[in-house]
């Protein structure tokens, strides 16, 4: 498995002004498409509404 950092724009469901926040979430997956699919599958939230996914980037795991 590889690690991917997903950056997305969300807002709180109870916020009438819909002020957006940027979030980052780390997801384990075989490829970027599967990482995004896993994120979309597990993100549905009672507290937040997803507006847009900005990036899906693989995180380097260099052995130091």
WOQUIKA-V289123 format. One record per residue. RES is the residue in three letters. OMEGA is omega in radians with two decimals (999 if undefined). BURIAL is 1 if it has 16 or more other C-alpha atoms within 10 Angstrom, else 0. D_LAST is the distance of its C-alpha to the last C-alpha in Angstrom with 2 decimals. Layout:
# WOQUIKA-V289123
RES&OMEGA&BURIAL&D_LAST ; RES&OMEGA&BURIAL&D_LAST
This chain:
# WOQUIKA-V289123
UNK&3.09&0&18.90 ; UNK&3.13&0&17.14 ; UNK&3.11&1&16.96 ; UNK&3.05&1&19.34 ; UNK&3.13&1&20.33 ; UNK&3.10&1&24.12 ; UNK&-3.08&1&26.05 ; UNK&3.08&1&29.73 ; UNK&3.14&1&32.89 ; UNK&2.95&1&34.90 ; UNK&3.13&1&37.82 ; UNK&-3.11&1&39.32 ; UNK&-3.11&0&42.25 ; UNK&3.14&0&44.51 ; UNK&-3.09&0&43.93 ; UNK&3.11&0&47.12 ; UNK&3.14&0&45.74 ; UNK&3.07&0&42.71 ; UNK&-3.03&0&40.34 ; UNK&3.11&1&37.08 ; UNK&2.99&0&33.55 ; UNK&3.11&0&30.23 ; UNK&3.02&0&27.89 ; UNK&3.10&0&24.38 ; UNK&3.11&0&23.67 ; UNK&-3.10&1&20.67 ; UNK&3.02&1&21.97 ; UNK&3.09&1&20.75 ; UNK&3.12&1&22.45 ; UNK&-3.12&0&22.56 ; UNK&-3.09&0&23.43 ; UNK&3.13&1&24.29 ; UNK&3.11&0&27.96 ; UNK&3.09&0&27.41 ; UNK&3.12&1&25.17 ; UNK&3.09&1&28.10 ; UNK&3.12&0&30.60 ; UNK&3.11&0&28.86 ; UNK&-3.12&1&28.75 ; UNK&3.13&0&32.44 ; UNK&-3.05&0&33.38 ; UNK&-3.09&0&31.90 ; UNK&-3.03&0&32.52 ; UNK&-2.96&0&36.31 ; UNK&3.04&0&36.91 ; UNK&-3.03&0&40.02 ; UNK&-3.03&0&38.71 ; UNK&3.05&1&37.24 ; UNK&3.14&1&38.41 ; UNK&3.12&1&36.03 ; UNK&-3.05&0&37.15 ; UNK&2.99&0&34.62 ; UNK&-3.10&1&31.10 ; UNK&-3.10&0&29.61 ; UNK&3.01&0&26.33 ; UNK&-3.05&1&24.10 ; UNK&3.10&0&20.66 ; UNK&3.13&1&17.74 ; UNK&3.12&0&14.59 ; UNK&3.11&0&11.45 ; UNK&-3.13&0&9.04 ; UNK&3.05&0&6.02 ; UNK&-3.10&0&3.79 ; UNK&999&0&0.00
